[in-house]
């Protein structure tokens, strides 16, 4: 069930109505939300509901017994065991075929044949995200940052809550589980939530979808057939497309959660205004960036063991971050480029971020173009496609704008322009007196009209969100 579809709209309305009928029975509401979340996940493939339940059980069990164990050594073994189980499940489904193919290539080259069979495993939707939730819960209980979850249904809801299940944002247990203790005393900010959802739909259905179908996908499919300017603007187009696609999804997720009474963290903060790569990763997919920082980079030693060790930690973190996005060499290269860029700019990053005027403009443009170049590795089908694109773009090829049109240029300009809109714009609009005085039915009617207009203006069909594949 994709968010911008009639099926999901009917599903969410049914969930909201049943929750309203349940009334003040908070425990029953949580049980119903668990059931609804599993129904949502089952719509993709019901078999993987058992995998989600297994992952939940592992994290819950470790967290349940960990605080009662006095032996530091045994506590570490319990944490290590729980994390290992989660990672082994993730590695099997997501990386088995990748490593088997790579190993078979090596053994084939030295004449040993192909000893490792390929299984062609179906990748479960959302496995990376609920694995990250499970690991962060185990580690946070071990570090004392969150109280262990005593109710299994609470853990099930944390791991499966449908607004964020498929593609985030990654919500820490220390932020989510306390919200399950008692219902929020503040009613949901309906106007702000609806504005978030409408803005996310606009970014996804209009900006991302049109850029994908009318510029990015045709150029990337056959780069040798297009002019240099087409190739350049297709890179810009994909930079805007992936931002609008992913931030649009998280805006919808945050708005849906708010309507149900839950607060989610922000996931984007005007990333293409970054003056350094370090600043970019503090603004792009923030919940993943902070997760990698807190659960990988800092445990590796962070920046406290000398410059060489810090550089190695940055490279390892970004390489694994790239590999997390996909089991392919193009993602490894993408992570390596970002890791290498972070290492090279580290002595100057603070100066870059604090610069003003023309020098800041130059730093922002340099960072943006580096990010755009690395998006080539992210979007291309494989490494051969990357080299073909680079070979096609290098010679200054003349030609008419076969794909770049005033319409697509306008979409790119709007996508970049969104980086200059206040991040709390929905809250500011919702604070207008005329909006605050409007009854809920009027807000819902205005939202429905807005959604119909977005749907009518968008292309036919709904493309999956880009991050669903991760």
C-alpha positions in Angstrom: 0.0 0.0 0.0 1.6 3.2 -1.2 0.8 6.4 0.7 -0.5 8.4 -2.3 -3.2 5.9 -3.2 -6.9 5.4 -2.6 -6.3 2.1 -0.9 -4.1 3.7 1.7 -6.5 6.6 2.2 -9.3 4.2 2.9 -7.1 2.1 5.2 -6.0 5.2 7.2 -9.6 6.5 7.5 -10.7 3.1 8.8 -7.9 3.1 11.3 -8.7 6.6 12.5 -12.4 5.9 12.8 -11.9 2.7 14.8 -9.5 4.5 17.1 -12.1 7.1 17.7 -14.7 4.5 18.5 -12.3 2.8 21.0 -12.2 6.1 22.9 -10.1 6.2 26.0 -9.2 2.6 26.2 -5.5 3.2 25.7 -4.2 -0.3 25.9 -6.8 -1.5 23.4 -5.8 1.3 21.1 -2.2 0.1 21.1 -3.2 -3.4 20.4 -5.4 -2.3 17.5 -2.5 -0.2 16.1 -0.3 -3.3 16.2 -2.9 -5.2 14.3 -3.4 -2.4 11.8 0.4 -2.1 11.3 0.7 -5.9 10.6 -2.2 -5.7 8.1 -0.4 -2.8 6.4 2.9 -4.8 6.2 1.1 -8.0 5.1 -0.2 -6.1 2.1 3.4 -6.2 0.7 4.0 -9.9 1.6 2.3 -11.5 4.6 5.1 -14.1 4.9 7.5 -11.5 6.1 5.2 -10.6 9.1 6.8 -13.6 10.8 10.3 -12.1 10.1 9.2 -8.8 11.7 7.8 -10.7 14.6 11.0 -12.6 15.1 13.1 -9.5 15.0 10.8 -7.9 17.6 11.0 -10.9 19.8 14.8 -10.9 19.8 15.1 -7.3 20.8 12.3 -7.5 23.4 13.9 -10.6 25.0 17.4 -9.1 25.2 16.0 -5.9 26.6 13.8 -7.7 29.1 16.6 -9.7 30.8 19.5 -7.3 30.3 18.8 -4.9 33.3 18.6 -7.9 35.7 22.0 -9.2 34.8 24.8 -8.0 37.1 27.8 -9.5 35.3 29.3 -6.8 32.9 30.7 -9.6 30.8 27.4 -11.4 30.4 25.6 -8.1 29.7 28.0 -7.5 26.8 27.5 -11.0 25.5 23.7 -10.6 25.6 24.0 -7.3 23.7 26.4 -8.7 21.2 24.3 -11.8 20.7 21.1 -9.8 20.1 22.8 -7.4 17.7 24.5 -10.4 15.9 21.1 -12.1 15.4 19.6 -9.0 13.9 22.6 -8.4 11.6 22.7 -12.0 10.5 19.1 -11.9 9.4 19.7 -8.6 7.6 22.9 -9.9 6.0 21.2 -13.1 4.8 18.3 -11.4 3.1 20.0 -8.3 1.8 23.6 -9.4 1.1 23.8 -13.1 0.6 23.5 -13.0 -3.2 25.9 -10.0 -3.4 28.6 -11.8 -1.5 28.0 -15.1 -3.2 28.3 -13.5 -6.6 31.4 -11.6 -5.6 33.0 -14.8 -4.2 32.1 -16.9 -7.1 33.7 -14.4 -9.5 37.0 -14.7 -7.6 36.9 -18.5 -7.5 35.9 -18.7 -11.1 38.8 -16.5 -12.1 41.2 -18.8 -10.4 39.6 -22.0 -11.8 37.7 -23.2 -8.8 34.3 -22.9 -10.4 31.3 -21.4 -8.4 31.1 -23.1 -5.1 28.5 -20.9 -3.5 24.9 -21.3 -4.8 22.8 -18.3 -5.7 19.4 -18.3 -4.0 17.9 -15.1 -5.5 16.4 -14.2 -2.1 13.4 -11.9 -2.1 14.3 -8.8 -0.1 11.7 -8.1 2.6 10.3 -4.6 2.5 11.5 -2.4 5.5 14.0 -5.0 6.8 16.7 -2.4 7.2 14.5 0.0 9.1 13.0 -2.4 11.6 16.5 -4.0 12.1 17.9 -0.5 13.0 15.0 0.0 15.4 15.7 -3.4 17.1 19.4 -2.7 17.4 19.0 0.8 18.8 16.6 -0.5 21.4 19.0 -3.2 22.6 21.9 -0.7 22.8 19.8 2.0 24.5 18.7 -0.4 27.2 22.3 -1.4 27.7 23.4 2.2 28.0 20.5 3.1 30.3 19.0 5.6 27.9 15.7 3.9 27.8 13.7 1.8 30.3 13.2 -1.7 29.2 9.9 -2.4 27.5 7.8 -4.7 29.8 4.8 -5.0 27.4 5.4 -7.0 24.3 2.6 -5.2 22.5 4.5 -1.9 23.1 7.6 -3.4 21.5 5.5 -4.7 18.6 4.1 -1.3 18.0 7.5 0.4 18.2 8.9 -2.0 15.6 5.9 -2.1 13.3 4.1 1.3 13.5 3.0 1.7 9.9 3.6 5.4 9.2 7.4 4.9 9.6 7.8 1.1 9.0 8.7 1.1 5.3 11.1 3.9 4.9 11.5 5.7 8.2 12.2 8.1 9.7 14.2 6.0 12.2 12.6 6.7 15.5 14.7 6.0 18.7 13.1 3.9 21.3 13.9 6.6 23.9 11.6 8.9 21.9 8.8 6.5 20.9 8.3 4.2 23.9 7.6 7.0 26.4 4.8 8.0 24.1 3.2 4.6 24.7 3.0 5.0 28.5 -0.1 7.2 28.4 -2.1 9.0 25.7 -0.9 12.5 24.9 -2.7 15.2 26.9 -2.5 17.5 23.9 -4.8 16.9 21.0 -3.2 16.4 17.6 -2.4 19.6 15.7 -4.7 18.6 12.9 -4.0 21.6 10.6 -0.2 21.3 10.8 -0.4 17.6 10.3 -2.6 17.9 7.2 -0.3 20.6 5.8 2.7 18.3 6.3 0.9 15.5 4.4 -0.3 17.8 1.6 3.2 19.2 1.2 4.7 15.7 1.1 2.2 14.7 -1.5 3.0 17.7 -3.6 6.7 16.9 -3.5 6.2 13.3 -4.4 3.3 13.3 -6.8 4.2 16.5 -8.7 7.9 17.3 -8.4 9.5 13.9 -8.0 7.2 12.0 -10.3 7.4 14.5 -13.2 11.2 14.9 -12.9 11.5 11.1 -12.9 9.3 10.4 -15.9 10.1 13.4 -18.1 13.8 14.0 -17.5 15.8 11.6 -15.2 14.6 8.2 -16.2 14.9 8.7 -20.0 18.4 10.3 -19.8 19.8 7.7 -17.4 18.3 4.8 -19.5 20.4 5.9 -22.5 22.9 8.6 -21.7 24.8 8.3 -24.9 21.8 9.5 -26.9 21.6 12.9 -25.1 23.4 16.2 -25.2 25.8 17.3 -22.4 23.3 19.7 -21.1 20.6 17.0 -20.9 23.1 14.8 -18.9 24.0 17.7 -16.6 20.4 18.7 -15.9 19.4 15.1 -15.4 21.9 15.0 -12.5 20.4 18.1 -11.1 16.9 16.6 -11.7 17.7 13.5 -9.8 19.2 15.5 -6.9 15.8 17.3 -6.6 13.8 14.1 -7.4 15.4 12.0 -4.6 15.0 14.9 -2.1 11.4 15.5 -3.0 10.6 11.8 -3.1 12.2 10.9 0.3 11.5 14.1 2.2 7.9 13.9 0.8 7.6 10.4 2.2 8.8 11.5 5.6 6.6 14.5 5.6 3.6 12.3 5.0 4.8 9.8 7.7 5.3 12.6 10.3 1.9 14.0 9.5 0.1 10.7 9.7 1.8 9.9 13.0 0.8 13.3 14.3 -2.9 12.7 13.4 -2.7 9.5 15.5 -1.1 11.3 18.4 2.6 10.5 18.0 5.6 12.8 17.5 8.2 11.8 15.0 11.6 13.5 14.5 12.4 15.6 11.5 14.4 13.9 8.8 15.5 16.8 6.5 16.7 20.3 7.1 17.4 22.0 3.8 20.3 19.7 2.8 21.3 21.4 -0.4 22.1 24.6 1.5 25.0 22.8 3.2 28.5 24.4 3.0 30.3 21.2 3.7 29.7 17.4 3.5 29.7 17.2 7.3 26.9 19.8 7.3 25.1 17.9 4.5 25.0 14.7 6.6 23.6 16.7 9.5 20.7 17.8 7.3 20.1 14.8 5.0 18.2 11.7 6.3 19.1 13.0 9.7 17.7 10.0 11.6 20.0 7.7 9.7 23.0 10.0 9.9 22.6 10.3 13.7 22.0 6.5 14.0 25.3 5.8 12.2 27.0 8.4 14.3 25.7 7.0 17.7 25.8 3.3 17.0 28.7 2.9 14.6 31.0 5.9 14.3 31.3 6.7 18.1 31.6 3.0 19.1 34.5 2.7 16.6 36.2 5.5 18.5 34.8 8.6 16.8 37.2 11.5 16.7 39.0 10.8 20.0 41.8 8.5 18.9 43.9 10.7 16.6 43.5 11.9 13.0 44.4 8.7 11.3 41.9 6.6 13.4 39.3 9.3 12.9 39.7 9.2 9.1 39.5 5.4 9.2 36.3 5.6 11.3 34.7 8.0 8.9 35.6 5.8 5.9 34.3 2.7 7.6 31.0 4.4 8.7 30.3 5.8 5.2 31.3 2.5 3.4 28.9 0.6 5.6 26.3 3.4 5.2 26.7 3.0 1.4 26.5 -0.8 1.7 23.3 -0.4 3.8 21.7 1.3 0.9 22.2 -1.7 -1.4 24.3 -4.8 -2.0 26.1 -3.4 -5.1 29.5 -1.9 -5.9 27.9 1.3 -6.9 26.7 1.9 -3.3 30.1 1.0 -2.0 31.6 3.6 -4.3 29.0 6.1 -3.3 29.8 5.6 0.4 33.6 5.7 -0.3 33.3 9.0 -2.1 31.4 10.5 0.7 33.7 9.0 3.3 36.8 10.3 1.4 35.2 13.7 1.0 34.5 13.9 4.7 38.1 12.9 5.5 39.6 15.5 3.0 37.4 18.4 4.2 37.6 17.6 7.9 40.4 20.1 8.7 38.3 22.8 7.0 34.7 21.8 7.6 34.1 24.1 10.6 35.6 27.1 8.7 33.5 26.3 5.7 30.3 26.1 7.7 31.0 29.4 9.4 32.0 31.4 6.4 29.7 34.1 5.0 29.1 36.0 1.8 30.6 35.0 -1.5 32.8 32.3 0.1 29.8 30.6 1.6 28.0 30.7 -1.7 31.0 29.0 -3.3 31.2 26.4 -0.5 27.5 25.6 -0.9 27.8 25.3 -4.7 30.9 23.0 -4.4 29.2 20.8 -1.8 26.0 20.6 -3.9 27.8 19.6 -7.1 29.9 17.0 -5.3 26.6 15.5 -3.9 25.0 15.6 -7.4 28.0 13.8 -8.9 27.8 11.1 -6.2 24.0 10.7 -6.9 25.1 9.3 -10.2 26.4 6.2 -8.5 23.2 6.1 -6.4 20.8 6.1 -9.4 22.7 4.3 -12.1 21.9 0.6 -12.7 25.4 -0.6 -12.1 29.0 0.6 -12.3 29.1 0.1 -16.1 26.2 2.5 -16.4 28.1 5.0 -14.3 31.2 4.9 -16.6 28.9 5.2 -19.7 27.2 8.3 -18.2 30.6 9.8 -17.3 32.0 9.1 -20.8 28.9 10.6 -22.4 29.0 13.7 -20.3 32.7 14.5 -20.7 32.8 15.6 -24.3 30.8 18.8 -24.8 28.2 17.3 -27.1 25.9 19.7 -28.9 22.3 19.0 -29.5 18.8 20.3 -28.8 17.3 20.0 -25.4 15.7 16.6 -26.1 14.6 16.2 -22.4 15.3 19.5 -20.7 12.3 21.7 -21.1 11.1 24.9 -19.4 8.7 22.7 -17.4 11.5 20.4 -16.0 13.8 23.4 -15.4 10.9 25.0 -13.4 10.5 21.8 -11.4 14.2 21.8 -10.5 14.0 25.5 -9.5 11.0 24.8 -7.3 12.7 21.8 -5.6 15.8 24.0 -4.9 13.5 26.9 -3.8 11.9 24.6 -1.2 15.3 24.8 0.7 14.6 28.5 1.4 11.2 27.8 2.9 11.1 27.7 6.7 11.1 24.1 8.0 8.3 24.9 10.5 6.0 26.5 7.8 3.1 24.1 8.5 3.1 25.1 12.2 3.3 28.8 11.3 0.4 28.5 8.8 -1.6 26.4 11.4 -1.1 29.3 13.9 -3.0 31.7 11.8 -6.2 32.7 13.6 -8.5 31.8 10.6 -7.0 28.3 10.6 -7.2 27.9 14.4 -10.9 28.9 14.4 -11.8 26.5 11.5 -13.7 23.4 12.5 -12.2 20.0 11.9 -14.7 19.2 9.1 -13.6 22.4 7.2 -9.9 21.5 7.6 -10.6 17.9 6.3 -12.7 19.3 3.4 -9.9 21.7 2.4 -7.3 18.9 2.7 -9.5 16.6 0.5 -9.8 19.3 -2.2 -6.0 19.9 -2.1 -5.3 16.2 -2.4 -7.7 15.9 -5.4 -6.0 18.9 -7.1 -2.5 17.3 -6.5 -3.7 14.0 -7.9 -5.3 15.6 -11.0 -2.1 17.6 -11.6 0.2 14.7 -11.3 1.1 12.1 -13.9 -0.9 8.9 -14.2 0.1 6.1 -11.8 2.1 6.3 -8.6 5.8 5.3 -8.7 7.1 3.6 -5.6 9.2 5.7 -3.2 12.9 5.5 -4.0 13.8 4.5 -0.5 11.4 1.5 -0.5 14.2 -0.6 -2.1 16.5 -0.1 0.9 
